[in-house]
């Protein structure tokens, strides 16, 4: 077990692009962790014990028994978790202010742009019960624009912030499922090369291999799961 960690971190997880951000980071830094499945198709995200650490009823979340000053802490929101783990370990999240700003810009770009827009493209292209041409075109084009931004950024560097960082970990889960977003990677050769670099990293490979008990869930055909995921209201 890592000298940094007395007990495993509990990772509340489901195999999605956001969930994989955290398995990749934990594998990269070598911290021990225990996967606690949050079956989002069955409504596990609404259980009181999960809401106690993730009030937005979204995974991933972590509970670290060895938090600041040795006291337990829980963290929700994937970017906040990446930043917390980066500060905790001193890895992949620079302490130098200029370099840190570079990382944070691209981390927030993913959180506010790539993730939400790619997610909407996924939804309207694959899951919406009614095919709405305007919505499909709108989000497919916006995802395309964002890939173009990323492609331009990677024209003269290997990683988004120069050196490999949590910003890259945040993006890789979304870009590797480009086909769901209606994108053609050949349009974005720099992104394609970056994705090859990312997926060749052993820790990234291990992160993507993490499973959750009972994860066999085909959203495209499981209407009950779609009702849970896409029909959520305040509870």
C-alpha positions in Angstrom: 0.0 0.0 0.0 1.2 3.5 -0.8 3.0 5.3 2.0 0.7 8.2 1.3 -2.4 6.1 2.1 -3.2 4.1 5.2 -6.5 2.7 3.9 -8.0 2.4 0.4 -10.0 5.3 -1.0 -13.6 4.4 -1.7 -14.5 5.2 -5.3 -18.2 5.4 -6.1 -18.0 4.5 -9.8 -19.8 3.5 -12.9 -18.0 2.9 -16.3 -18.6 6.2 -18.0 -16.2 8.9 -19.3 -16.5 10.8 -16.0 -16.0 7.6 -13.9 -12.9 6.7 -15.9 -11.3 10.0 -15.2 -10.8 8.9 -11.6 -9.8 5.3 -12.2 -7.1 6.6 -14.5 -5.8 9.1 -12.0 -5.8 6.6 -9.2 -3.9 4.2 -11.3 -1.4 6.8 -12.4 -0.6 7.9 -8.8 -0.7 4.4 -7.4 -3.1 5.1 -4.6 -5.1 2.0 -3.4 -8.8 2.2 -3.9 -11.9 0.2 -3.6 -14.7 0.4 -6.2 -18.2 0.8 -5.0 -20.6 0.4 -7.9 -23.2 3.1 -8.4 -25.6 1.6 -11.0 -27.0 4.7 -12.6 -29.5 2.7 -14.6 -31.1 1.3 -11.5 -31.1 4.5 -9.5 -28.3 3.8 -7.0 -27.4 7.5 -7.3 -30.5 8.4 -5.3 -29.7 6.2 -2.3 -29.3 8.3 0.9 -25.9 6.9 1.6 -24.6 8.1 -1.8 -26.4 11.5 -1.6 -24.6 12.0 1.7 -21.3 12.4 -0.2 -22.6 13.4 -3.7 -25.7 15.7 -3.2 -25.9 16.3 -6.9 -26.8 12.6 -7.3 -24.0 12.1 -9.9 -21.0 9.8 -9.8 -18.0 9.7 -9.5 -17.4 10.5 -5.9 -14.7 9.5 -3.5 -14.5 9.0 0.3 -10.9 9.3 1.5 -10.3 8.0 5.0 -6.9 9.6 5.1 -7.8 13.1 4.1 -6.3 16.5 5.2 -4.7 16.2 8.6 -5.4 12.5 8.6 -9.2 13.1 8.8 -11.7 11.6 6.4 -13.1 13.6 3.5 -15.5 13.0 0.7 -15.3 14.8 -2.7 -17.9 14.9 -5.5 -17.5 16.3 -9.1 -14.9 14.7 -11.2 -12.7 17.8 -11.7 -12.7 18.5 -8.0 -11.7 14.9 -7.4 -8.8 15.2 -9.9 -7.6 18.4 -8.3 -7.8 16.9 -4.8 -5.9 13.8 -5.8 -3.3 16.0 -7.6 -2.8 18.1 -4.5 -2.7 15.0 -2.3 0.0 13.3 -4.3 1.8 16.2 -5.9 1.4 14.5 -9.3 -0.1 15.6 -12.6 -1.3 19.0 -11.1 1.6 21.5 -10.9 2.2 23.7 -8.0 3.8 26.5 -10.1 1.0 29.0 -10.7 1.5 29.5 -14.4 1.6 25.8 -15.1 -1.3 25.2 -12.8 -3.4 27.8 -14.7 -2.6 26.0 -18.0 -3.9 22.7 -16.5 -7.0 24.3 -15.0 -8.0 26.1 -18.2 -8.2 22.8 -20.1 -9.7 20.9 -17.2 -12.5 23.5 -17.1 -12.8 23.4 -20.9 -13.6 19.8 -20.6 -16.0 20.2 -17.8 -17.9 23.1 -19.4 -17.5 22.2 -23.1 -16.3 18.9 -24.3 -18.1 16.7 -21.7 -21.5 18.4 -21.8 -21.6 18.9 -25.6 -20.3 15.4 -26.4 -22.8 14.1 -23.9 -25.7 15.9 -25.6 -24.5 14.6 -28.9 -24.5 11.0 -27.5 -28.0 11.5 -26.1 -29.7 12.9 -29.2 -27.9 10.7 -31.7 -28.3 7.4 -29.7 -30.9 7.6 -26.9 -33.6 10.2 -27.5 -36.9 8.4 -28.2 -37.6 11.0 -30.9 -34.9 11.8 -33.5 -34.8 15.6 -33.6 -32.7 16.8 -36.5 -32.0 20.2 -35.1 -30.7 18.8 -31.8 -28.6 16.2 -33.6 -27.0 18.8 -35.9 -26.6 21.3 -33.2 -24.6 19.1 -30.8 -22.7 17.2 -33.4 -21.5 20.4 -34.9 -20.5 21.8 -31.5 -18.6 18.6 -30.7 -16.9 19.0 -34.0 -15.9 22.6 -33.1 -14.5 21.5 -29.8 -12.5 18.7 -31.5 -11.1 21.4 -33.7 -10.1 23.5 -30.7 -8.3 20.6 -29.2 -6.7 19.7 -32.5 -5.2 23.2 -32.9 -4.0 23.1 -29.3 -2.2 19.9 -29.8 -0.4 21.0 -33.0 2.8 21.9 -31.2 2.6 19.9 -28.0 2.1 16.4 -26.9 -0.5 17.1 -24.1 -3.0 19.8 -23.5 -1.1 21.7 -20.9 2.3 20.9 -22.3 3.1 18.1 -19.8 0.8 15.2 -19.1 -1.8 16.2 -16.5 -5.2 15.8 -15.1 -6.6 17.8 -18.0 -5.6 15.0 -20.4 -7.2 12.4 -18.1 -10.4 14.4 -18.0 -10.7 14.4 -21.8 -9.6 10.9 -22.9 -12.7 9.1 -21.9 -14.8 11.4 -24.1 -12.6 11.5 -27.1 -12.1 7.7 -27.3 -15.9 7.3 -28.0 -15.8 9.8 -30.9 -18.1 7.7 -33.1 -21.0 8.2 -30.7 -20.6 11.9 -31.3 -20.7 11.6 -35.0 -17.0 12.6 -35.4 -14.4 11.4 -37.8 -10.9 11.3 -36.1 -9.2 11.6 -39.5 -10.3 15.3 -39.5 -8.3 15.9 -36.3 -4.9 14.2 -36.8 -3.3 15.9 -33.7 -6.2 14.6 -31.5 -5.8 11.2 -33.0 -2.1 11.1 -32.2 -2.8 12.4 -28.7 -5.4 9.7 -28.2 -2.9 7.1 -29.3 -0.4 8.4 -26.8 -2.9 8.4 -24.0 -4.3 4.9 -24.6 -0.8 3.5 -24.8 -0.1 4.5 -21.2 -0.4 1.4 -18.9 -2.2 3.3 -16.2 -4.8 4.6 -18.7 -5.3 1.1 -19.9 -5.8 -0.2 -16.4 -8.2 2.7 -15.7 -10.4 1.8 -18.6 -10.3 -1.9 -17.5 -12.0 -1.2 -14.2 -15.3 -2.9 -13.9 -18.4 -2.4 -11.8 -20.5 -5.3 -10.6 -23.7 -5.6 -12.6 -22.5 -3.1 -15.2 -24.1 -4.9 -18.2 -26.4 -2.0 -19.2 -27.5 -1.3 -22.8 -29.0 2.1 -22.5 -30.0 2.1 -26.2 -32.5 -0.7 -25.6 -33.2 -0.6 -21.8 -36.2 1.8 -21.5 -36.4 1.4 -17.7 -32.8 2.6 -17.4 -33.5 5.5 -19.7 -36.4 6.5 -17.6 -34.2 6.6 -14.5 -31.4 8.5 -16.2 -33.2 10.9 -18.5 -36.5 11.5 -16.6 -34.9 12.7 -13.3 -36.6 15.4 -11.3 -36.0 16.9 -7.9 -36.4 14.4 -5.1 
